[in-house]
Amino acid sequence: MTRHPSVALVVPAHNEEETLPRVLIGIPRHEVGEIVVVDNGSTDRTAAVARACGATVVTEPRRGYGAACLAGLAHLRPYPPEIVAFMDADHSDDPTELPRLLQPIRDGRADLVIGSRALGEHEAGSLGPVQRFGNGLAVTLLHLLFGVHFTDLGPFRAVRWEVLERLGMRDRDYGWTVEMQARAARAGWRCVEVPVRYRRRAGGRSKVAGTVRGTVGAGWKILWTILRVRLEARGAPCRRVGPERVP
């Protein structure tokens, strides 16, 4: 029998006590060695709900998506998995699709796998016009500056631990996802996209895309992150495989 690489799943969460159980219950547990929910300054019962569902809870009171992801990685670092995956806690992604993201890495065909909402089915209203425009602009810049053809900056993703450590991630908020893709492209790691389903956020509007301030702030940070990584050093373009389409 072939042994699967060990997998840890990091789930940043801020005030997601209502949606988090649906996310955690849907995760195929045989695929994941540890589920790490990072309580990112919640004022509700997010941490208690996560523990009740069998997840490890890490507390990161400093707000920021990247800060939460970095806290999850710090927890894993003493005994790291071979693959680390990330997904949101708002039930917009389908946790049952996690095997799709893991398979290209397990097959030795990819170092970083992005769950592409653009290539998959998305529920009406799940991606607004501003999000679509910002996402399109960001992936266009990634193509122009790094020579890599992404279609999305989706948060549902998986990456080899060794690769992630070498990337030197440091963004603490909205730039986390695009920083990972830009650094992977600059370093020449193998990047794959697989289509994933995307739903309207359960429990109300997005904390970022649901407000003008959040949308504008996230957009500027994403664009600045791409330019910052490009200015740091020149590197080989990403040897992208795909986009892979999984039935």
N, C-alpha and C positions, 0 to 999 in steps of 0.2 A: 504494500500500500504506500502511496505517496503522501508524505506528511505535508500538510498545509503550513505555510508560514504563519507565525503568530500574528494576531491582529488586535489592536486596541482602537476603540472608537471614542473620539472626543466630541462632546456635545455642549457648546457654550449655551448658557441659559440665563435670561434675565426676566423674572416674573412670568414664568411659564408653567405654573402649577396646573393649569387647566389642560394645556396641550401636551405637556411632557409625558404623561402616562401613555397616551396613544402612540407617541414616538417610541418609547422604550419597549412597550409590549410588542410592537411590530418588528423589532430588530431580530433577525435570525440568530439566536444565541449560539448555535453551533458554529457560527462563522467568527465569533468575536471572543477573545480571551478576557478582555476587560472593557467595560463601558465606563467612561469618565465624564460625569456631568460637572461642568464648571459653573458654580453659582456666582454670577457676575453682578454682585450688588443687589440681589433680589430683596424685596420687602414683603413677599408673600411666602408660601410654603413650598417653593421650588425645591429646596434642599431636602426637606422631609419627604416629599413625593418621590424624588429620585432615589433616596435610600430605601424607601418602601418597595420600589421596583427592582431593587438589587444592584443599583449602580453605585460606583464609588463617587463620592462628592468631594470636589476640590473647591475651596473658597477663594475667589479673587474679587475683593471689594472695589478695586479700581476699575471703573467702567471702561469698556472698549472691547470690540470683538477680538481684535488681535491680542489684547491683554489676556482675555479668557483662554484663547488657544495656547498662548505661551505658558500660562499657568498649568494647563493640562499636560503639555509636553514636559514641563519641569517635574511634574508628579511621575511621569513615565520614565524619565531619564535613568534612574538607578537600575531599573530592570526593563530595558526598552523592548518593545515588540519589533518584529521584522517589518510590519506594515502599520501605519497609522491612518485612520480615516476620520473625516470630519463631516458633521451634518448639523443643521439647525434644529432647534427645539420646538419650532412652531408648527410642525406637522405639514409644512408645505412640500417637503420632500417625502418620498415613499421609502421607509426604511427597509422594506422587503427587497428593494433593488440593490442593496449593498453588495451582494455577490457579483453583480455586473461590473462594479467598479474594481473589485478585487481580482477578477479573473485575468485581465491583461497583465497585471503584475505577477500573479502566480504562474502565468504561462511564460514569463521571461520576456514579454514584448514591450513592457512599459515600466517607467520609473515613477511617473505621475499620471494619474487618471482623473479627469474632470467629468463630473456628471453634467452634461449639457442640456439645459432646459430648451435651448433653441432648436436642438435636433430632435428632442422628444415631444411628447404630448404635454400641453399645458392647459389647465383649466381657464375658461374665460374669466378675465379680471385678475388673474394671478400675477401677470406682468403688465404694468401700466405703460403708457406711451413714453413717459420720461425715463423709466427703467430701460425700456428697449433702446431708446436713443443713446443713453449713457453707456449701456453695455456694448452697443454697436461701435460707438466711438472708441471705447477702450480697446476692443479687440482689433480694431483697425490700426490703432497706434502700436499695439503689440506686433502686428504684422509689419508695419513700416519700419519700426525701430529694431526688431529682433528677427524678422524673417519667419515668424511662426504663425500658423493659421488656426487660431482658436475661434470658437463661435460664442463662448460664454465665459463668465467669471463665477459660475455657480459654486455655492459653498459646499455642496455634496461632492466629496473628492476623497481619493486615497493616494498615498505616497509611500515609497520605501523609506524606512526610518533613516537609513544611512544617507540617502539623498537629502532628506529634509534637514538633517543636522549640518550637512555641507552647505546648504543654501544660506545659512546665517540669517534666518528670519528675525525681524525686529519690529515690524510695524505693529502698533498697539490698538488700532481701530479699524476704520473702513478699508484701509489699503491692504489688509492681510491677504486676501485671495489673489489680487492682481500682483502683489509682490512675489508670491510664490510662483506664479506663472512666468513673470518677467525674469526672475532669478533662474528658474529652471531652463528657460529659453536661452538666456545668456550663457549658461554653463554647458549647454548642449545635451541635457538629459532627454530621454525618450518620453514624449508626452502624447497621451491618447485622450480622445473624448469619446464617451459613450452616451447615447440618448437616455434621459431619465424623465419620468413624469413629474409634473409640478402642479401644485394645487394652490388655491387661495389660502392665505394664512388663516388658520383656525383661531378664533378668539378675537377677531378685529383686525384693524389695519396694521401694517408693518411699522415698527418703531422707527425705522429709517426712511423707507420709501413712502410711508404714509403721511409724511409732513414735508412742507416746502423746505424748511430749514435742514431737515435730515437729508433730503434728496440732494440739495445743493452742496451741503458739506461733504457728503459721501462722494459726489461727482468730482469735486475739486481734489479731494484727497486721492482718489483713484488715479486721476490724470497726473498729479504731481508725483505719485509713487512710481508710475511707469517711467517718467522722465528722470527721476532720481536714480533708479536702478540702471538706466541706460547711461547716465553720466558717470557712474562709479567706475566702470571698466568696459572694455570691449571683449566680446566672447563669441564663440561659435553659435550659429543658429540652432534651434531645437530640431532634432530629427524626429518630426512628428509622424506617427503612424495613424492613419485614419482620415477623417473620423470613423471610428468603428461603430457599426450599427448592430446592436444585439437584438434579436427577435424578442 
